[in-house]
Amino acid sequence: MVHRQRLARIRRARLAAVVAELRGRFGEHIIRTGDLAALPAGSGRAALSSGSLGLDLLVGGLPRGAIVEYAGVDGSGKETLAFTALARCQQGGGLVLILDAAGTTDPDALTAAGIHLDALLLACPITAQEAWGTLVALAQCGALDLLVLSLPALRVLPGRFAGGPPARALARLRLALRGRSTTILVMNAPAPVWDAWGARGTQAAVVAQAATLRIALAAQGPIIAPHGDVVALRATARVVKHHGMPLASLVPLEMTAQGPRRAAELLALGRLAGCVEEQPLGLSADGRLLGRSPGQAIRRLEADPGLAAALEEAIRGAWTALPRPAAGSVR
């Protein structure tokens, strides 16, 4: 306990020092934060949640000291999934920051995803030089647990990056992260190709080489309730690169403003892991009826947090005994 408190003091001191340095270099606007002493202590070295239980089970969460890429068109769920990852990190006591180069971060969207704004750091660079200097300083500091940014927003900042074009600078940024606790999560537009390396010399290739984990998100259309309202958006998350190897496993997601619909993921993963079975009367888990249809089962899990927690525990326990999912859909 004493050791953890000492590490927490060290991390806060490092963060305070780098915030003061950046404000001295670029001005007070560069980092917006509340009382630094009141921020969480950090979540240690454990892997961070991706924002999706299915992805966490597939890849083990977001790796530390690395760059992770979520790529997809607008409306594919990449921003919501990134915000959910931030919220999960905060819930675990982690220090999180958003680099808002475009100045478009919506506080309502952050709050809906479960992010506590009082414990959120916000970096607001207005030039490419400020953005690069801020990223390198925060990466080398190692005090943060998770930093989220939009690569397309960086590309339109005026000025030139000291590390080269934004995508090429990621390769140098990866070196600054080595041995640190900080993970940088990059939201990106779809690349021309989704293989691990891309075409030689392109920005896609540079991002692919810099990122340890790459996730491609694609929208699959809305989910309409019987009364006509849109309750969620179907999406798929495809693992494109993990530990240097391209994969193809698909995780189906039902995206809401609060993030992936947890009950839908639990039902899909429970069926895959054998924790949810089809009985003559419908779907059941551990001898308890969930519903006659998947929709009814999802609503039952949403209405009963204890049942959902028990199912998640059973899934995590059964997952380690399953063979690694082959290329295809995790359903």
Buried (B, 14 or more C-beta within 10 A) or exposed (E): EEEEEEEBEBBBEBBBEBBEBBEEEBEEEBBBBEEBEEBBBBBBEEBBBBBBBBBBBBBEBBBBBBBBBBBBEEBBBBBBBBBBBBBBBBBBBBBBBBBBBEEEBEEEEBBBBBBBEEBBBBBBBBBBBBBBBBBBBBBBBBBBBBBBBBBBBBBEBEEEBEBBBBBBBBBBBBEBBEEBBBBBBBBBBBBEBBBBBBEEEBBBBBBBBBBBBBBBBBBBEEBEEEEEEEBBBBBBBBBBBBEEEBBBBBBBBBBBEBBBBBBBBBBBBBBBBEBBBEEEEBBBBEEEBBBEEBBBBBBBBBEBEEBBEBBBEBBBEBBEEEEEBEEEBBE
